[in-house]
């Protein structure tokens, strides 16, 4: 060691952990890829645990950090699959109801046509011959 003490950071407020934005994480990961830079050196400079920086590097290689770059809420895969199953079931029910509606429309057309025919026959003009 060079004899320098690691600097400590006092967090104001009730927070116990620092929150790094995705952009900050990616910047740190990019720093580790520069020539002559090591993960330990960058971690020391930025006040981050080297293990955390290695984890961010692995996630960046897998594309996990860029996927969440929009900083949207991330849901577990099991919840996502459950939502997909629910959507599939709702689509199936909607198709079933659409089919029922089409059948009822055809039945209504048949019923109204059979009612109109006798009325038309009755309303035809009769011969005026005696």
C-alpha positions, 0 to 999 in steps of 0.5 A, a space after each residue: 500500500 502507499 500508506 494512504 488511508 481509504 477515504 470514507 464517505 458520510 452519507 447524509 440522511 437516513 440512507 444506509 447505501 448509496 444508489 448508483 445510476 445506470 450511467 454511473 455504473 456503466 462509466 465505472 465499468 468503461 473505466 476498468 476497460 481502459 488500458 492500464 486500469 484495474 478493477 481495484 484501482 477504479 474501485 478505490 478511486 470511486 469508493 466502490 467495493 471491487 466485488 461490486 465493480 466485478 458484478 457490474 462488469 459481468 452484468 454489463 457483458 450480459 447486457 443486463 445494465 443496458 437493458 435497465 438503462 431506461 431506469 424502468 421497474 424490473 419485474 421477476 421472470 416468474 411474474 412476467 410469465 404469469 402475466 403472459 399466461 393471463 394475457 393468453 387466457 384472456 385472448 382465448 376467452 375473447 376469441 370464444 366470446 367473439 365466436 359466440 357473438 357471431 353465432 348469435 348474430 347469424 341466429 338473429 338474422 335467421 330468426 328475423 328473416 323467417 318472421 319477415 317472410 310471412 308478413 311480406 306474403 300478407 302484404 302483397 297486393 291481391 288480385 282485384 278481379 272478382 
